[in-house]
Amino acid sequence: MKSDIEIAQETKLERIECVAERVGIPSDELEHYGKYIAKLPLHLIGEQRGKLILVTAITATKAGIGKTTVSIGLALGLNKIGKKAVVALREPSLGPCFGMKGGAAGGGYAQVLPMEKINLHFTGDFHAITSAHNMISALLDNYLYQHAKEGFGLKEILWRRVLDVNDRSLRQIVTGLGAATNGIPQQAGFDITPASELMAILCLAADEADLRRRIENILLGYTYAGEPFTVKELGIAGAIVVLLKDAIKPNLVQTTENTPAVVHGGPFANIAHGCNSVLATKMALTHSDYTITEAGFGADLGAEKFYDILCRKSGLQPDATVIVATAQGLKMHGGVALDKIKEPDTEGLKKGLANLDRHVENLRSFGQTVIVVFNRFATDTDEEMALLRAHCEQTLGAPFVINNAFAQGGEGAVEMAHVVVDTLEKCPSRPLQFPYSDEDDICTKIEKVAKKIYRAATVSFAKPALDRIKLAEKQGLSSFPVCIAKTQYSFSGDEKAYGAVSGFDLHIRDVVINAGSEMIVAIAGNIMRMPGLPKEPQANKIDYINGEIIGLS
């Protein structure tokens, strides 16, 4: 089969105004970024009449799951059977594209296009967030430098810098070295752009006014008197809004079958809340009968945060949740070695089903109707398909369908589309039921997620985490939802604990107060907010030859 980028480059794209017209968006409302990409003004968001379908997955493995491919495939399948469907997705980060993961625009014949532009710079949203974030850093440093002689200073600076590149060397740095005119020497560091609080703010903001309000509330540090110092005190919120005035607008592109896709925002689920912007989802719901969106990594991370953070604050309610599984991923969770997962192994597959079962149980605890979609690979056997179908339909009592959109496009997702439509008509999800309430204290919220969703026996808090929680409570921020940053490879904080591990201690080593995005980020284990590069990064394969990009996948 052809590579993703070969399929993408051979697909005949339609001008973006033609794509927009399919969902009733007038061409004169588009803000063009070339022939095939446009930004959508926020006033196009109106009554959200469509049904919302969330796509999530079993616990991530290094074998890959294909959640984005399924999300796009479902949109293709729904359009193929005559439904008006739009997919809303996150934007890829340059870090993973040049690092471990490669491209992040779907795969095979289920992609969003133009994939090269989406994966590389796109409409500049990530660059805008990077610039805005670092502008705050520069203005904060300047404020400290200019007011130092007046005796002003911060006892603790919380605001780090960001860069959309995997670079472990920048995790901890020292700035301001050299002459006194170079600033005040201090320890600093970089996170990756998807971990920026501005990314979360962009993805949760209800409109431009809400964007400004949230930016003003960003906590930059504490004075020597122990008082919080925010962007509002710095007096620069307007300048930061100016840098983000275009980035806040969702991006319209198209699929491999020229159907509309809204791609906007890109926080990671292992270090942030892992969902595309609320504005993109509401834009899609305004202009479609079915909106498909996804949440990052496994359901314990992305789906939990989608419900507990995004839905809790935006009022969105999924009508159903699709969980994606693969035979290879289940085998890994069943104890099969990575180099053996392409070989038939029904025993390993059976053992790995415990991971799927745990996720389905969790999703149902939120009140969700769950559909299991099996993302088929070429090495999967009919015997394995039959085993999975029997388990889902007989043991779990869940609809089961095989997705073939990767190889066949919309035609390979027709059965999936019919199953989803039938499920939505006969058994839609109930109103969301959350594992914790807004009134719970911060420690209780973390413990409830850890015990109810991850199945931890205990939660331990390092002193820095407890100290930060006390500060948050003193500032009156206890009502915020919690966002747990942990490994995507396990229910626990140990990335090597596969399957459906339970009875462990989840150790919270630190807490970040995101007063602008209105969440408390609890950092579990050794999770890093600035990834490193692998021994053989994807950048080694990317090139530009005869006017075409190669190596993105």
C-alpha positions, 0 to 999 in steps of 0.5 A, a space after each residue: 500500500 502507498 504511504 500516507 504522504 503519497 496518498 495525500 499528494 495524489 488526492 485531488 483537493 477541492 478549493 476550500 470555498 467548495 468544501 465550506 459550501 457543503 456545510 452552508 458556510 458562505 465563501 465570503 466568510 472565509 479567511 483564506 490561507 491559500 487555496 485549501 485552508 481557511 480560518 472561520 470567524 467566531 460569529 459563524 458559531 450558532 445553535 449546536 444542533 448536531 450530535 456529538 461523538 467522542 472517539 477515544 482508545 485503549 491505553 496507548 502502546 508503542 504499536 500505535 492505535 489509530 484513533 485519528 484515522 478512526 475519527 476521520 474514517 467515521 466522518 467519511 463513512 457518515 458522509 458516504 451514507 448520506 449524513 452531514 458529518 464534520 470531524 473536529 481534531 487537534 493540530 499536530 505539534 512539530 515536536 512529535 512530527 520530527 521526533 517519535 511519532 511522525 505526522 498526526 493527520 490520520 493515515 492511509 485513505 482517512 486523512 485530513 489534507 493538505 497533510 504537509 501543511 497541517 503537520 508543518 506550520 499550518 496557519 501559524 497557530 502554534 507559532 502564535 501561542 509560542 510567541 505569545 507565551 514567550 512574550 509574557 516571559 520577556 515582558 515579565 523579565 523586563 518588568 523585574 529588571 526595570 523595577 529591581 531598584 525600587 525593591 520589587 521582585 518575585 520570590 518565585 517565578 512560575 512562568 517558564 518558556 515554551 518551544 514547539 521542538 523536542 529538546 531535553 537540553 532546554 528543560 532546565 536553563 539559567 538566563 540573564 548571565 553576563 553583564 548587568 544589562 542582560 537582566 537578572 540571572 535566574 533559573 528557568 526552563 522550557 516546556 513544549 508548546 502544547 504544554 503551554 497554559 496559553 494552549 489550554 486557554 485557547 482551547 477552552 476559551 468561549 470567545 475573545 472576551 473570555 480569552 482576555 479574561 483568562 489571560 489576565 488571570 495567568 499566575 506568573 509567580 509570587 511576591 516576597 509577601 506571598 501574594 500572587 502576581 498575574 498577567 493583569 498586574 503586569 498590564 499586558 493582556 491586551 498585547 497578548 490577545 493581539 498575538 492570538 487574535 487570529 489563532 483563536 479562529 478555527 481552521 477549516 480543511 478537508 478529508 481525503 474525500 473532500 468532506 469538511 474538517 475543523 482542525 484547531 488547538 493541540 494540547 497533549 493529553 499526558 501533560 495537558 487536557 488533550 482536546 481540540 478547542 471548544 470553539 472548533 467543536 461548537 463550529 462543527 456542531 453548528 454546521 453538521 448533523 454529526 460531529 466527531 471529535 477525539 481525545 488524546 491517548 487512552 480513555 483514562 487520560 483524554 476521555 476523562 479530561 474531555 468529560 471532567 474539564 472540557 464538558 464540565 466547563 463548556 456544557 458540551 455533552 457527547 451523545 456516544 463514545 467510540 473506543 478504538 482497540 487494536 489486536 497488536 495493542 491488546 496483545 501488548 497489554 496481555 504481556 506479548 513482547 513488542 517484536 511478537 505482537 504481529 504474530 497470531 496469539 489468541 491467549 495474549 489477546 484474551 489477557 489484553 482484553 482486561 485493558 479494554 474492559 476497564 476502559 469500557 467500564 470507566 466510560 459507562 460510569 460517566 453515563 456514556 453509551 460505548 461502541 467498540 471499533 476495532 482498527 484492523 491491521 494487515 496482520 490481524 487474523 479472522 480468528 482474532 476478529 471473531 474472538 474480539 467480536 464475541 467478547 464485545 457483544 456477549 461479555 461487554 454487551 457493546 456494539 462492535 465494528 471493524 474499521 477499514 477506512 485506512 485501506 478503503 476510505 469512506 467505503 471501509 467505514 460504512 458499517 461503522 457509520 451505520 452502527 453509530 447512527 443506529 446506536 445514537 437513535 436507539 440508545 444515546 448516552 445519559 447526561 454526564 456523571 462526573 467522578 468528583 464535584 466542583 465542591 470537593 477539595 483538590 486532594 479529594 478530586 485527584 484521589 477520586 480520579 486516581 481511584 475510580 478511573 485508574 484503580 489506584 489503591 492510594 495517592 501520595 503527595 510530595 511536599 512541593 505538591 501539597 504546598 502548591 495545593 495549599 496556595 491554590 486553596 488560599 487563592 480560592 481556586 479549589 473549585 477548578 477541575 484537576 488535570 493529571 499529567 502522567 504516562 500514557 502507557 499505563 493506568 498507573 504512573 509506571 509506563 511499563 505497567 501494562 494491562 489493567 493494573 490496579 492496587 498501586 500508589 499514584 505519587 503526585 510529585 508536583 502541582 501546577 496552578 493554571 489560573 488562566 485555563 482554570 485547572 489544577 495540573 497534578 504531575 504524577 511520576 516522571 512525566 516530562 513537560 518537555 519531551 526528548 528526541 529518540 535515538 532515530 528521530 523522524 527528522 532523519 527521514 524527512 526531506 524535500 526532493 523535486 519540489 515534494 516533501 517526503 518522510 512525513 507519516 
